[in-house]
Amino acid sequence: MKLTLICPGKIREKWLVEGVEEYVKRLSKYCKTQIIEVEASPDYIPMDRALAQEGERILSKIKPAEQVWAIDLHGKEMTSEQISDALISSMERGGGSLTVVIGGSNGIDKQVTDRANLRICLGKHTMTHTMTRLIILEQIYRGFKINSGENYHK
């Protein structure tokens, strides 16, 4: 199985990089994980243009048949058990592959959310787009553990 995360920009905080690396390592029991960082648009350009540019960069990395999740403030809030079910279902529909897209600091472009097979909201609170990588990797890891009947979720 293969999991791909596509996100604008790089993580600068060492502790966050280490957390992402830890969950990529944990996920290796269940799938190969790839993180694709596309160029983030600069803050000095208008937000709609920045979103469109990032959206185009993200979409250029997605193949037509891929199952895609967009992490989106306007998506569906789900329990860990629901994420687990959606994970397995999406992996099956995607031939063992799933792509998860995280927007940049300005959010996620509509053309990306329109392409997504599932839009997931991780909560109504605000968090950095870089921190979202760690949170969604943890939830996917938790989803695999739940599906396998392993002791992890509480």
PEUR-V880477 format. One record per backbone hydrogen bond with DSSP energy under -1.0 kcal/mol. NH is the residue of the N-H (numbers start at 1). CO is the residue of the C=O. E is the energy in kcal/mol with one decimal. If there is no record, write none. Layout:
((NH/CO/E) (NH/CO/E))
This chain:
((2/96/-2.9) (3/32/-3.2) (4/98/-2.5) (5/34/-2.8) (6/100/-2.6) (7/36/-2.5) (9/38/-2.7) (17/13/-2.2) (18/14/-2.5) (19/15/-1.7) (20/16/-2.5) (21/17/-2.6) (22/18/-2.2) (23/19/-2.0) (24/20/-2.3) (25/21/-2.3) (26/22/-2.4) (27/23/-2.5) (29/26/-1.2) (30/27/-2.4) (31/27/-2.8) (32/1/-2.8) (34/3/-2.6) (36/5/-3.6) (38/7/-2.0) (45/42/-1.1) (50/46/-2.5) (51/47/-3.0) (52/48/-2.0) (53/49/-2.5) (54/50/-2.5) (55/51/-2.8) (56/52/-2.3) (57/53/-2.1) (58/54/-2.6) (59/55/-2.9) (60/56/-1.8) (61/58/-1.8) (62/59/-1.4) (66/63/-1.5) (69/99/-2.8) (70/118/-2.6) (71/101/-2.8) (72/120/-2.7) (75/72/-2.4) (76/119/-2.9) (83/79/-2.4) (84/80/-2.4) (85/81/-2.2) (86/82/-2.7) (87/83/-2.8) (88/84/-2.3) (89/85/-2.4) (90/86/-3.0) (91/87/-2.5) (92/88/-2.3) (93/89/-2.5) (94/90/-2.1) (95/92/-1.3) (96/91/-4.0) (98/2/-2.1) (99/67/-2.6) (100/4/-3.4) (101/69/-3.3) (102/6/-2.4) (104/107/-1.6) (107/104/-1.7) (112/109/-1.1) (113/109/-1.9) (114/110/-2.7) (116/112/-1.3) (117/68/-2.5) (118/68/-1.6) (120/70/-2.7) (121/76/-2.1) (132/128/-1.7) (135/131/-2.1) (136/132/-2.8) (137/133/-2.1) (138/134/-2.3) (139/135/-2.3) (140/136/-2.3) (141/137/-2.5) (142/138/-2.8) (143/139/-2.3) (144/140/-2.3) (145/141/-2.3) (146/142/-2.8) (147/143/-2.5) (148/144/-2.0) (149/146/-1.4) (150/145/-2.3))
